Amino acid sequence: MNSDLESAYLQLPSIQQFTASVLEDLLRRRSVLLLLPAGVNPEQVWANIRPWLVQRGNWVEEIDVSSFTDGESGLMPVEVLSQMFGVEWKSLETPRTLLNLLNMGKLPDILRLTGLDVLTREQRRVWVELLSKWGEASK
């Protein structure tokens, strides 16, 4: 899709409503998983949403989860997040769980994950499971 067309569709009322709904959910600390149709540039959608989040004082970060994989293996999500945000665990015996990570209080308000589409099915399942648990823990 060319940039003129991308700019035009972002101005359509239905797309504006969609964007506003995503923004509202994020500002209410809800987990949002966007599955966009082929031909829709996710970077353009994100560029439309991100400034509003930052403007409202949110700590916004982005992670390409595919950069933490090595073939079939890969770091577990809690390990990735710990590394990315410099979490120092209290002891080696502290279980590396999402709940413990969330209690450390060093995670961004909004976290955009990219690269899920290129992960193996198992890697993707692990990340989606983490997102689900994170959403539950945030309630």
C-alpha positions in Angstrom: 0.0 0.0 0.0 1.5 3.4 -0.9 2.0 6.1 1.7 -0.8 8.4 0.3 -3.3 5.6 0.6 -2.1 4.7 4.1 -2.4 8.3 5.2 -5.9 8.4 3.7 -7.2 5.3 5.4 -5.9 6.5 8.8 -8.3 9.5 8.4 -11.4 7.4 7.8 -14.0 7.7 10.6 -14.0 3.9 11.3 -10.2 3.8 11.6 -10.2 6.8 13.8 -12.8 5.1 16.0 -10.7 1.9 16.1 -7.6 3.9 17.1 -9.5 5.7 19.8 -10.9 2.5 21.2 -7.3 0.9 21.3 -6.0 4.0 23.0 -8.8 4.0 25.5 -8.1 0.3 26.4 -4.4 0.9 26.8 -5.0 4.0 29.0 -7.2 1.8 31.2 -4.3 -0.6 31.5 -6.0 -3.3 29.5 -4.0 -5.8 27.4 -4.5 -5.3 23.7 -3.5 -7.8 21.0 -4.0 -6.3 17.5 -4.2 -8.7 14.6 -4.1 -6.5 11.5 -5.1 -7.6 8.0 -2.5 -8.0 5.3 -1.9 -4.6 3.7 -2.2 -2.6 6.9 1.1 -1.3 8.0 1.4 -1.9 11.8 4.1 0.8 12.0 1.7 3.4 10.7 -1.0 2.3 13.2 1.5 2.4 16.0 2.7 5.8 14.9 -0.9 7.0 15.1 -1.3 5.7 18.7 2.1 6.1 20.4 2.3 9.9 20.6 -1.0 10.0 22.5 0.3 7.5 25.0 3.5 9.4 25.6 1.7 12.7 25.8 -0.3 11.3 28.7 2.9 10.5 30.6 3.1 6.8 30.0 6.4 4.9 29.9 6.2 3.3 26.5 8.6 0.6 25.3 8.9 -1.7 22.3 10.4 -5.1 22.1 11.0 -7.3 19.0 10.5 -10.7 20.6 12.0 -12.5 17.6 15.4 -11.1 18.4 15.5 -13.2 21.5 15.1 -16.5 19.8 17.6 -18.9 18.4 15.9 -21.4 16.1 13.5 -23.5 18.1 14.8 -22.3 21.4 14.6 -18.9 22.9 14.6 -17.0 26.1 11.5 -17.2 28.2 9.4 -14.0 28.3 10.2 -13.3 31.9 13.9 -13.6 31.1 13.6 -11.3 28.1 11.7 -8.6 30.1 14.1 -8.9 33.0 17.1 -8.3 30.7 15.4 -5.5 28.7 14.5 -3.5 31.8 17.5 -4.3 34.0 15.6 -6.1 36.7 17.9 -7.2 39.5 16.3 -10.2 41.2 16.7 -10.2 45.0 18.3 -13.6 45.1 19.1 -16.5 42.9 16.4 -18.5 44.7 13.6 -16.1 43.7 11.4 -17.8 41.2 11.5 -16.1 37.8 7.7 -15.8 37.5 5.6 -13.0 35.9 4.0 -12.2 39.3 7.4 -11.7 40.9 8.6 -9.7 37.9 5.5 -7.4 38.1 6.1 -7.0 41.9 9.6 -5.6 41.1 7.8 -2.5 39.7 10.3 -1.8 36.9 8.2 -2.4 33.9 6.8 0.1 31.4 3.1 1.2 31.4 2.7 0.2 27.8 4.8 -2.5 26.1 4.5 -3.1 22.4 5.7 -6.5 21.3 6.6 -7.1 17.7 7.9 -10.2 15.9 5.3 -12.6 17.3 4.4 -13.6 13.7 7.8 -15.0 13.0 8.1 -17.1 16.1 7.5 -20.9 16.2 4.1 -22.0 17.3 5.4 -22.9 20.8 7.3 -19.7 21.2 4.2 -17.7 20.3 2.1 -19.8 22.7 4.5 -18.9 25.5 4.4 -15.2 24.8 0.6 -15.1 24.4 0.3 -17.0 27.7 2.4 -14.4 29.4 0.2 -11.6 27.9 -2.9 -13.4 29.3 -1.4 -13.8 32.7 -0.2 -10.2 32.7 -3.7 -9.0 31.9 -5.2 -11.1 34.7 -2.6 -9.9 37.2 -3.4 -6.3 36.2 -7.1 -6.5 37.1 
